[in-house]
Amino acid sequence: MSTTTTTGAGAAITRPDTTTRPPARTGRVLANELREELLAVIREPTTLFFTVAMPVGFFAMFVGLWGTEPEGTTNVAAMMLATFGAFGVIGVALMTPGIGVAEDRERGWLRVKRVSATPLPVTIAAKVLACMPHALGVVGAMSLLALVLAEPGISTVAWLRVLMVLVLGSLPFALVGLAVGFLASPNAATAVLMALYIPSSVASGLWMPLDMLPDALARLAPALPTYHLGQLAVSQLEGRAGLEHAAALLAFAVVAAGGAALAYRRASP
Amino acid sequence: MDAVLELDGVTHRYGATVALDTVDLRVMPGECVALLGPNGAGKTTLTSLVTGLLSPRSGRIVVAGGDPARAATRARLGVVQQRVGWPRTLTVAEVVHGAAVRAGASRLHVEPALAEVGLAELRRRRAAKLSGGQQQRLQLAMALVASPTLLVLDEPTTGLDAATRRDFWTTLATRRDRGSGVLLATHQLDEAAAVADRVVVLAHGRVVAVDTPNGLTSRLADRIVSARTCLDVANLTNLPGVLDLDATDGRLRASTTQPERLVRHLLDHDPSLGDLRVEAVGLEHAVLHLTEGAQTPDGTTPVDRARPRPTTEVHA
């Protein structure tokens, strides 16, 4: 549908309909943003190496070495799937949108989005949602490796619960990545995010159990959102809801969303 | 007839620095208004306010009847910047399709927009692989795809060759005929003189003049006198009113506030005088004259911005 307006000069301007109902238009904008993000992955799959191949490689090494060790009531391979899965999806969520938005900002593409009719929540939501296929890929690849290299011995229901909490629980980390990406250059964003990612993952017991770490780190762990995602995933293996960890992640998500929105507004246009 | 852009008493500050000081401005449908002024005059701040990148500290901005801070208003806005770095993974058609979706326009408008700027043949090429001129045409296609009410152009033709610039302005002229208003921020004064209906001269964040390009240049008493002459032009520097003087290969070119006196002198003293012309000064001269004497918002005229004293250069 289009509208025709007669101008003072007597000329007619035919303008496409831009009055589509806001929710419908917002949905179209979000779908297009997601499509563009996914096209980037399909056309330049090398970007998957660090975010997918690295954590999966670590997992293969650790599960190959210790995946068949007996460990309490829960299989070690299953525990590793939960904790390394958390490590993997956190990496994807922190790095992919954060570095992506820093690159967009540096090349001026973010400015193009900001002067367009893209609402801020749509920009942020698209970046966050676009990392979900990566996260699914990480957990899927780790699950296959666990089956091949060890016997995780978990039910399909438990596995689906782990998958769900890992993918959904990674989303607040994407907001942190975005906040850094809105303010830092691509190189600086990579450095800052790696500096957040690796130490907090180790200190949260995602690489090795907390009782193998120094006491000081073990005491610090409950203050880290990375710990709560790992424990939320482990809770699913043990048949618990892990609501206290979900609540901690929810609080973290609220703070991260505020930080991302603030950083977006402070980002140099 | 409603203006497509209205600024009423718009002020913006960066900390204690006043970037724009109570600026009023109107752009009507089909009109092209050029923003001129030196670096730091406030052009970029003004275009950032109009495109919603910044919010004014005080005053009112209305773009196509709405607040540019709202996404729905920006759907009626087309923007061309000096340069954009494109995503490596998107094609020309995908980039314009994205612009159409963001502005709420149908995908059916993508092909006509590409054809309008001459990029239909390159629709499957990656945007980042285009030449500089093609990239500017791609920005124009993005800006035009939803038939914007207002086009904001920030140094849109910098670095483009003459033919590409001509095509760019021809395309825009068509859209202006159909009612789109244009706000052009530029340092290319010859281009502004050629395409703008009105020019707004900014200095230190203030509007120091609003006029047509011809109206602005005719405000100055200065005229350019040029001629072929065998006179020793060094002697002309002492004539009253002469500001600048240049002579190359027997051709004199002088800027003067008293052209009649200089012409009379040349006619009296050089019987072989030829190709005598008296012209108004160009837009560049007029803008320099207006901006270099302008006061900052605190009422001072910085010494480093004072108009340079006229110099006399004799090359022949």
Interface residues (C-beta under 8 A of the other chain):
Chain A: T5 T7 G8 A9 A11 A12 I13 T14 R15 P16 D17 T18 T19 T20 P22 R25 R28 V29 N32 E36 L39 A40 R43 E44 D104 E106 R107 G108 W109 R111 V112 K113 R114 V115 S116 A117 T118 P119 P269
Chain B: M1 M28 P29 G30 S48 T51 G52 L53 L54 A71 A72 T73 R74 A75 R76 L77 V79 Q81 R83 V84 G85 W86 P87 R88 T89 L90 E94 H97 G98 A99 V101 R102 A103 G104 A105 S106 H109 M142 A146 S147 T149 V152 D177 R178 G179 S180
